[in-house]
Amino acid sequence: MKFEVLTIFPEIIECYIKHGVLGKALNKGIVEVKVYNLRDFTSDKHKKVDDYPYGGGAGMVMQIEPFYNAIMHLKADEKPRKLVLLSPQGRKFTQKLAQKFMEESKAMVLICGRYEGIDERVKAFVDEEVSIGDYVLSGGELAALVIIDSVVRLIPGALGDELSAVEDSFMKGFLDYPHYTRPEDFKGMKVPEVLLSGDHKKIALWRKRQALKNTLKNRPDLLKNLSPEDMRILKELC
Ligand SMILES: Nc1cc(-c2ccc3ccn(Cc4ccc(CN5CCCCC5)cc4)c3c2)n[nH]1
């Protein structure tokens, strides 16, 4: 899978993708990330990318020309790609949308604005407008990294043999169970006995109960389409 990122701060993207799962996926050739500086697609000596908003208002708005020039440059190879604009007003990004992007797109262009946003006319050239949550960031780069990271985790082989994104809790429809590792007793804070029992059936049931308990407490909105067994466990918790 190939990601092409348009931004005025390429360093933000370049620094993050070197590390962890993403770094390994890049080294394995499972994913390719190319970052383009929008200033390289300007036509003035000052490499200007923003201007005052028509109609007045605070702040600056990013001009359409650098975005247009960059998008036309990418499209010159006539390869199919999904163009995604990051914005506070976009469609909410979820694990389900990450799965859809991974399954449907061989290449994605992630368009990152800054300032108070970008000229509305850019939207004529994009396929999706996506928000990663109901809060305002300073630009699209963090949102682009969230999308890259969560989509790459879903690519078969990206996480290495021992891990699988399929196990990620959001894929199962509720939150994760608690995790523990050594030491068994840290300043009197002990690991739950059941996890030391070696009884895998009991451990699995305990983890399911804990996951449902966490979900009921923090994200009851995720508790739908439960299996009869999960519903039985949930009723015991109420
Ligand atoms: N999920 C998410 C994505 C983004 C995102 C993505 C892309 C850009 C490009 C610029 N910014 C910063 C920005 C955009 C708009 C405003 C004005 N607006 C006024 C009314 C209330 C909402 C904000 C202020 C600052 C971005 C922010 N934030 N959150």
The ligand as an SDF file (V2000), in Angstrom:
LIG
                    3D

 29 33  0  0  0  0  0  0  0  0999 V2000
  -10.3060   15.6000   13.6410 N   0  0  0  0  0  0  0  0  0  0  0  0
   -9.6720   16.8050   13.3440 C   0  0  0  0  0  0  0  0  0  0  0  0
   -9.0590   17.1840   12.1480 C   0  0  0  0  0  0  0  0  0  0  0  0
   -8.5930   18.4560   12.3570 C   0  0  0  0  0  0  0  0  0  0  0  0
   -7.9260   19.3220   11.3790 C   0  0  0  0  0  0  0  0  0  0  0  0
   -7.6280   18.8300   10.1030 C   0  0  0  0  0  0  0  0  0  0  0  0
   -7.0840   19.6740    9.1530 C   0  0  0  0  0  0  0  0  0  0  0  0
   -6.8320   20.9910    9.4700 C   0  0  0  0  0  0  0  0  0  0  0  0
   -6.3600   22.0930    8.7410 C   0  0  0  0  0  0  0  0  0  0  0  0
   -6.3150   23.1690    9.5980 C   0  0  0  0  0  0  0  0  0  0  0  0
   -6.7590   22.7760   10.8100 N   0  0  0  0  0  0  0  0  0  0  0  0
   -6.8510   23.6380   11.9720 C   0  0  0  0  0  0  0  0  0  0  0  0
   -8.1530   24.3230   12.0620 C   0  0  0  0  0  0  0  0  0  0  0  0
   -9.1860   24.0510   11.1970 C   0  0  0  0  0  0  0  0  0  0  0  0
  -10.4080   24.7510   11.3300 C   0  0  0  0  0  0  0  0  0  0  0  0
  -10.5200   25.7190   12.3060 C   0  0  0  0  0  0  0  0  0  0  0  0
  -11.7660   26.5440   12.4150 C   0  0  0  0  0  0  0  0  0  0  0  0
  -12.9740   25.8340   12.8260 N   0  0  0  0  0  0  0  0  0  0  0  0
  -13.8800   26.8470   13.4360 C   0  0  0  0  0  0  0  0  0  0  0  0
  -15.1890   26.2220   13.8870 C   0  0  0  0  0  0  0  0  0  0  0  0
  -14.9660   25.0280   14.7960 C   0  0  0  0  0  0  0  0  0  0  0  0
  -14.0280   24.0470   14.1590 C   0  0  0  0  0  0  0  0  0  0  0  0
  -12.7170   24.7240   13.7390 C   0  0  0  0  0  0  0  0  0  0  0  0
   -9.4830   25.9600   13.1760 C   0  0  0  0  0  0  0  0  0  0  0  0
   -8.2870   25.2680   13.0580 C   0  0  0  0  0  0  0  0  0  0  0  0
   -7.0900   21.4540   10.7690 C   0  0  0  0  0  0  0  0  0  0  0  0
   -7.6440   20.6310   11.7270 C   0  0  0  0  0  0  0  0  0  0  0  0
   -8.8950   18.8330   13.6040 N   0  0  0  0  0  0  0  0  0  0  0  0
   -9.5370   17.8170   14.1930 N   0  0  0  0  0  0  0  0  0  0  0  0
  1  2  1  0
  2  3  2  0
  2 29  1  0
  3  4  1  0
  4  5  1  0
  4 28  2  0
  5  6  1  0
  5 27  2  0
  6  7  2  0
  7  8  1  0
  8  9  1  0
  8 26  2  0
  9 10  2  0
 10 11  1  0
 11 12  1  0
 11 26  1  0
 12 13  1  0
 13 14  1  0
 13 25  2  0
 14 15  2  0
 15 16  1  0
 16 17  1  0
 16 24  2  0
 17 18  1  0
 18 19  1  0
 18 23  1  0
 19 20  1  0
 20 21  1  0
 21 22  1  0
 22 23  1  0
 24 25  1  0
 26 27  1  0
 28 29  1  0
M  END
$$$$
